[in-house]
Amino acid sequence: MYEKMHQSRLFESRIKEAYFEGKSPLFNMAKGPIPGEMHLSNGQEPCAVGVCEHLTDGDFVTATHRPHHVAIAKGVNLRAMAAEIFGRSSGLSGGRGGHMHLFDPAVNFSCSGIIGQGLGPAVGAALSFALQGLPHIAVAFLGEGAANQGAFHEALNLAAIWKAPVVFVIEDNGYGISVAKRHCTAVARNSDRAIAYAMPGIHVDANDPDLIHEAAGTAIARARSGGGPSLIEIVTTRLEGHFIGDQEGYRPDGEVAALAAIDPIPAYRARLEAEGVDPALLDEAEHIAAAAVADAFAFARGSEMPSAAQALEAVFVERTAA
Amino acid sequence: MNIPAPQRKLTIAKAMAEALAQEMTGDDRIIVMGEDIGRLGGVFGNTAGLLDRFGSARVRDTPISETGFISAAVGMAATGLRPVVELMFVDFFGVCMDAIYNLAAKQAYFSAGKVACPMVVMTSVGGGYGDAGQHSQCLYATFGHLPGLKVVLPSTAYDAKGLMLAALRDENPVIFMFHKALQGMGWLGTVPGSITHVPEQPYEVAIGKAAVVREGGDVTVAGLGITVHHGLGAAKALRGEGIDVEVIDLRTIAPLDRETVIASVRKTGRLVVVDDDYRHCGLAGEVIASVCEAGVVLRAPPVRLAHPDIPIPFAPSMEHAVLPDTDKVIAAIRRAMEVDR
């Protein structure tokens, strides 16, 4: 888990560097090798690794507009993902989707740019696995803001009446873009909402991969054994703004300065060392992660841009012989 | 004396249900979901008998949660099933369109064609029976406008079965619209021409292919769903006046078969398009633009007969005044025939 967390962090650090290329002196989102909005997940890595550690390639995961940590934890092809973010023809969708629309069918991963959109597909995939007698489950990641979407409530109700093998994971980073959770959510804990849909609601009040791993293990075991859905809420941290370029004027005084102190990755390393894990092993994990990220970025930058003609392809899938 | 082969006349509702049952028998990946589609057999009868035959695992009454079950269908389609869902009235798309145009329609594109989305959304369209502005719309253009969706609308039971089988076998999301005035429900008036012979054996009607349903040399009338029957009625009425009308059933809104219309208008030189959807940015305008872009020389300005840009009114005296009908098509054809350049 430490290696994956570190890999995600390095990956996003490299994205941030590349994102600013060509965007100075005047910031223009359309310029540089990575155009468009960029939502980083720094700080939320424990949620992804703690949950995905329990999953197989066959398990179905939907993530959000802030997807990189989950994609990496799920095992999405790192080269093709980097290339997609750079809009290259070797990317996951050949540059058609970009960073908010990553699909990797090899590991049943997808994400989307609309708040609350991934929940329904996860419920459907879960029912699909159950109907086909497959052992897989589905996990939908969402932010705390999405718990106020109608799609959230419809998906939880459907999952409950269908007893679908699905786990909903709320990454509560405290902000929906700029609006703090306390200003837009009627309950202090979204996990309390689970009771309205007759499923367990688990609250994890720590951005700690081990505690998240434990909570997710309970919910995932329940799903796999036919016990039905669960809702997990994790109190996590968004170390960056909503998107790169966000001035974050909505944060209370001192909050940004205090973020480094609650960064979960150094904290996890310190705890592992305190528990007796050999620092050399952790260094080795960091080296492996760094090598993978360097390789992925070299691949992405070395790949060709898609041709204009390729934009016209893949709108439909041709029928294959039955 | 020739004895005609026995005719097996079905309504569109029964033709749709038969297509579903036949394909579900051979393909256990097909799951049908929606509001009242199980025990009730569908408000419009198109899932009648399926629950008894295939059981509640495959034929699922859902809560009134269109966002939930239509987006769930996308997840099912991504993981090996072929879901069929019903959006009871097309007017209800406002509560679930995200699942349709952002999820279903873009799954192939965002996965470079690796994750297909083989699903069918059945939905009723059309007014004329006093159900007012939130239960009577057509919205052909709204759905036809969005890339990644195929959109079909049969005018007869024969086409309904064939288009449904083609839709069920397609790897892409298909919006299967059916017009309430053609459906054959006892509690709704039904245009008799929609009840046709339907072969028992499975067959497909190709998606994306229009049909010339009546040949003629003077003027082309293109329509779909109920307006095809208005066109046929007008053709019959004008025959005595020596006006020879060619009637085209577009059958598919997306992809639109422009070639069939263009070929017809090359022959006739005159075009009337009849559309019971809103006029502005509509299908009728698209058909006319396609013919003009192809450089077809017209003998008279094209005529667009569509619903005016107002909500569909309730009172019959207002509703029938604004919906296309046979008399309005006759008037439109006469207008097209007045000019000859």
Chai-1 contact restraints between the chains, C-beta under 6 A:
chainA,res_idxA,chainB,res_idxB,connection_type,confidence,min_distance_angstrom,max_distance_angstrom,comment,restraint_id
A,S93,B,F110,contact,1.0,0.0,6.0,A-B,restraint_1
A,S93,B,S111,contact,1.0,0.0,6.0,A-B,restraint_2
A,S93,B,A112,contact,1.0,0.0,6.0,A-B,restraint_3
A,G94,B,A112,contact,1.0,0.0,6.0,A-B,restraint_4
A,R96,B,Y109,contact,1.0,0.0,6.0,A-B,restraint_5
A,G97,B,F110,contact,1.0,0.0,6.0,A-B,restraint_6
A,H101,B,F110,contact,1.0,0.0,6.0,A-B,restraint_7
A,F103,B,F110,contact,1.0,0.0,6.0,A-B,restraint_8
A,F103,B,S111,contact,1.0,0.0,6.0,A-B,restraint_9
A,F103,B,V115,contact,1.0,0.0,6.0,A-B,restraint_10
A,P105,B,K114,contact,1.0,0.0,6.0,A-B,restraint_11
A,P105,B,V115,contact,1.0,0.0,6.0,A-B,restraint_12
A,I114,B,D98,contact,1.0,0.0,6.0,A-B,restraint_13
A,I114,B,N102,contact,1.0,0.0,6.0,A-B,restraint_14
A,G120,B,G68,contact,1.0,0.0,6.0,A-B,restraint_15
A,G120,B,S71,contact,1.0,0.0,6.0,A-B,restraint_16
A,G120,B,A72,contact,1.0,0.0,6.0,A-B,restraint_17
A,P121,B,S71,contact,1.0,0.0,6.0,A-B,restraint_18
A,P121,B,V74,contact,1.0,0.0,6.0,A-B,restraint_19
A,P121,B,G75,contact,1.0,0.0,6.0,A-B,restraint_20
A,V123,B,A72,contact,1.0,0.0,6.0,A-B,restraint_21
A,G124,B,A72,contact,1.0,0.0,6.0,A-B,restraint_22
A,G124,B,A73,contact,1.0,0.0,6.0,A-B,restraint_23
A,G124,B,G75,contact,1.0,0.0,6.0,A-B,restraint_24
A,G124,B,M76,contact,1.0,0.0,6.0,A-B,restraint_25
A,A125,B,G75,contact,1.0,0.0,6.0,A-B,restraint_26
A,A125,B,T79,contact,1.0,0.0,6.0,A-B,restraint_27
A,S128,B,M76,contact,1.0,0.0,6.0,A-B,restraint_28
A,S128,B,T79,contact,1.0,0.0,6.0,A-B,restraint_29
A,S128,B,L81,contact,1.0,0.0,6.0,A-B,restraint_30
A,A151,B,T67,contact,1.0,0.0,6.0,A-B,restraint_31
A,E154,B,S65,contact,1.0,0.0,6.0,A-B,restraint_32
A,E154,B,T67,contact,1.0,0.0,6.0,A-B,restraint_33
A,E154,B,G68,contact,1.0,0.0,6.0,A-B,restraint_34
A,A155,B,G68,contact,1.0,0.0,6.0,A-B,restraint_35
A,L158,B,G68,contact,1.0,0.0,6.0,A-B,restraint_36
A,A314,B,A108,contact,1.0,0.0,6.0,A-B,restraint_37
A,A314,B,Y109,contact,1.0,0.0,6.0,A-B,restraint_38
A,A314,B,A112,contact,1.0,0.0,6.0,A-B,restraint_39
A,A314,B,G113,contact,1.0,0.0,6.0,A-B,restraint_40
A,V315,B,Y109,contact,1.0,0.0,6.0,A-B,restraint_41
A,V315,B,P147,contact,1.0,0.0,6.0,A-B,restraint_42
A,V315,B,G148,contact,1.0,0.0,6.0,A-B,restraint_43
A,F316,B,N172,contact,1.0,0.0,6.0,A-B,restraint_44
A,V317,B,A108,contact,1.0,0.0,6.0,A-B,restraint_45
A,V317,B,G113,contact,1.0,0.0,6.0,A-B,restraint_46
A,V317,B,A116,contact,1.0,0.0,6.0,A-B,restraint_47
A,V317,B,E171,contact,1.0,0.0,6.0,A-B,restraint_48
A,V317,B,N172,contact,1.0,0.0,6.0,A-B,restraint_49
A,R319,B,E171,contact,1.0,0.0,6.0,A-B,restraint_50
